[in-house]
Amino acid sequence: MQAETNVIDFQPGGYISSKQLCERYGNLSKRTLLYWRETKGFPLPCFTGKMALYSKADVIAWEQQNFQVQQVG
């Protein structure tokens, strides 16, 4: 699978919201994130109230396994 990701300050450590992930993947729908969790092993979020937060380290590891990453520069 090849996908372009928007470059956000995405250093490992900390968490990223569903909204930020959707923007990172080119304005993907939140439903697609759910689909990826169900079918492609996308990391599970932790919830604070109603907000889903994803571990950046888990997302980076998943991307490395599932996307062909293109080096910039």
Secondary structure, DSSP 8 states (H G I E B T S, - for coil): -----------SSSEEEHHHHHHHTTS--HHHHHHHHHHS-----EEETTEEEEEHHHHHHHHHHHS------
